[in-house]
Amino acid sequence: MNKPPKVLIVDDEPAILKAMQINLLQRGCEVLLATDGEEAVQMALKEKPDLILMDVVLPTIDGMEACHRIKSQSTGFIPVILVTVQNELKNKIAGMNHGADDYLTKPFVFEELNTRVAAMLRIKRAYDDQQTASITDALTGIYNRRYLQPRLKEECDRSLRYGQPFACLMLDLDHFKNINDKYGHPFGDEVLKQFAARLREHIRRADIFVRYGGEEFVLILPETDINEAKRVAENLRDVVQSKKFVAGAQSAAVTCSTGICIFPSAAATTFDSLLKRVDEALYEAKKSGRNCVRIAA
C-alpha cells in the first residue's frame, strides 16, 4: 500500500493553519505543522515531507529564507509552495529565486489550493520514481552500484563520528560462468534474482544490499562487529547452498564465496581502502576453494 503524502504547513496564523490542516487531512494527507521559519527548516530536514506549504511572512526567518535553506541543505527534492498576500510580480520572482516551486496568493479558495497541491505531488512522485529507478538494479530489484559509493561513504562518516563499526561483505556466486554456459543466460538471470530474493529474506531492514556487478554483491551491516558479521555470512552461505535454484524444468546447485571487512579496523581505516580490502578477502575465499568466508587480514 502506498503511504499517504506528507505535507508540512508553515503559518503563524492559527486559524489558517487549522483550516489548511483539516482540508489536507480530508484529502488523505499526513500533515505536519510549523509556526516559524526556523522550525520549518529543522522539521523539513528531519521529516523530509513530500510538499511544503509555507507563508512568506513568518517569525524568526521569513518563508523565502526558510525555503532557500531547505533547498540548499536537503539531499532530495522537496517542492515548496509559498503562500502570501503579496501578489506583485516582483515578489513572486523573488520567491522563485529563493527556490520556491509555486506561489499561492492569499486569500485563496481551497479548490485552487488543492489543485496546486495535487500538481506538486504528481511532480514529486515522478521525481522520486525516477530517482528510485536510477539506483535500482533492474534484474534483482535491489540497489545498484551507483547507489553504493555515496551510501558507503555516508556509513563510513557515521561510523567515525559515532564510534560504531559496521561490516562490509562482498559475495560472489561460484562458477557462475559455468551456469550461464550450461543452462543459458535466462536461467542465469533467474539464479541472480532468486539469490537476491533469498538473501533479502535473511537480512535486517537496516542492512544495505547492492548488486555490485555481474554475479558480485555487496552487503553493508550497520553496527556490526566481526563476530556477528561472520555469523551472518556463514548463515547466508548456508541459505544459498541449502536449496537448489529452480526455473521451469531446470535446476542447479549454487554456492557463494564471501569476503568480510570491518570499518574502521586495522584492515580498513579509510573509505578508499574498504572496498579494496573486502575485495581482497573475497579473492582469498575464492583461492581457498570457494563456498567459504574469509576476513580481511
NORGI-V889212 format. One record per residue. N is the residue number from 1. RES is the residue in one letter. SS is DSSP state (H for helix, E for strand, L for the rest). Layout:
BEGIN
N:RES:SS
N:RES:SS
END
This chain:
BEGIN
1:M:L
2:N:L
3:K:L
4:P:L
5:P:L
6:K:E
7:V:E
8:L:E
9:I:E
10:V:E
11:D:L
12:D:L
13:E:L
14:P:H
15:A:H
16:I:H
17:L:H
18:K:H
19:A:H
20:M:H
21:Q:H
22:I:H
23:N:H
24:L:H
25:L:H
26:Q:H
27:R:L
28:G:L
29:C:L
30:E:E
31:V:E
32:L:E
33:L:E
34:A:E
35:T:L
36:D:E
37:G:H
38:E:H
39:E:H
40:A:H
41:V:H
42:Q:H
43:M:H
44:A:H
45:L:H
46:K:H
47:E:H
48:K:L
49:P:L
50:D:L
51:L:E
52:I:E
53:L:E
54:M:E
55:D:E
56:V:L
57:V:L
58:L:L
59:P:E
60:T:L
61:I:L
62:D:L
63:G:H
64:M:H
65:E:H
66:A:H
67:C:H
68:H:H
69:R:H
70:I:H
71:K:H
72:S:H
73:Q:H
74:S:L
75:T:L
76:G:L
77:F:L
78:I:L
79:P:E
80:V:E
81:I:E
82:L:E
83:V:E
84:T:E
85:V:L
86:Q:L
87:N:L
88:E:L
89:L:H
90:K:H
91:N:H
92:K:H
93:I:H
94:A:H
95:G:H
96:M:H
97:N:H
98:H:L
99:G:L
100:A:L
101:D:L
102:D:E
103:Y:E
104:L:E
105:T:E
106:K:L
107:P:L
108:F:L
109:V:L
110:F:H
111:E:H
112:E:H
113:L:H
114:N:H
115:T:H
116:R:H
117:V:H
118:A:H
119:A:H
120:M:H
121:L:H
122:R:H
123:I:H
124:K:H
125:R:H
126:A:H
127:Y:H
128:D:H
129:D:H
130:Q:H
131:Q:H
132:T:H
133:A:H
134:S:H
135:I:L
136:T:E
137:D:L
138:A:L
139:L:L
140:T:L
141:G:L
142:I:L
143:Y:E
144:N:L
145:R:H
146:R:H
147:Y:H
148:L:H
149:Q:H
150:P:H
151:R:H
152:L:H
153:K:H
154:E:H
155:E:H
156:C:H
157:D:H
158:R:H
159:S:H
160:L:H
161:R:H
162:Y:H
163:G:L
164:Q:L
165:P:L
166:F:E
167:A:E
168:C:E
169:L:E
170:M:E
171:L:E
172:D:E
173:L:E
174:D:L
175:H:L
176:F:H
177:K:H
178:N:H
179:I:H
180:N:H
181:D:H
182:K:H
183:Y:H
184:G:L
185:H:H
186:P:H
187:F:H
188:G:H
189:D:H
190:E:H
191:V:H
192:L:H
193:K:H
194:Q:H
195:F:H
196:A:H
197:A:H
198:R:H
199:L:H
200:R:H
201:E:L
202:H:L
203:I:L
204:R:L
205:R:L
206:A:L
207:D:L
208:I:E
209:F:E
210:V:E
211:R:E
212:Y:E
213:G:E
214:G:L
215:E:L
216:E:E
217:F:E
218:V:E
219:L:E
220:I:E
221:L:E
222:P:L
223:E:L
224:T:L
225:D:L
226:I:H
227:N:H
228:E:H
229:A:H
230:K:H
231:R:H
232:V:H
233:A:H
234:E:H
235:N:H
236:L:H
237:R:H
238:D:H
239:V:H
240:V:H
241:Q:H
242:S:L
243:K:L
244:K:L
245:F:E
246:V:E
247:A:E
248:G:L
249:A:L
250:Q:E
251:S:E
252:A:E
253:A:L
254:V:L
255:T:L
256:C:E
257:S:E
258:T:E
259:G:E
260:I:E
261:C:E
262:I:E
263:F:E
264:P:L
265:S:L
266:A:L
267:A:L
268:A:L
269:T:L
270:T:L
271:F:H
272:D:H
273:S:H
274:L:H
275:L:H
276:K:H
277:R:H
278:V:H
279:D:H
280:E:H
281:A:H
282:L:H
283:Y:H
284:E:H
285:A:H
286:K:H
287:K:H
288:S:L
289:G:L
290:R:L
291:N:L
292:C:L
293:V:E
294:R:E
295:I:E
296:A:L
297:A:L
END
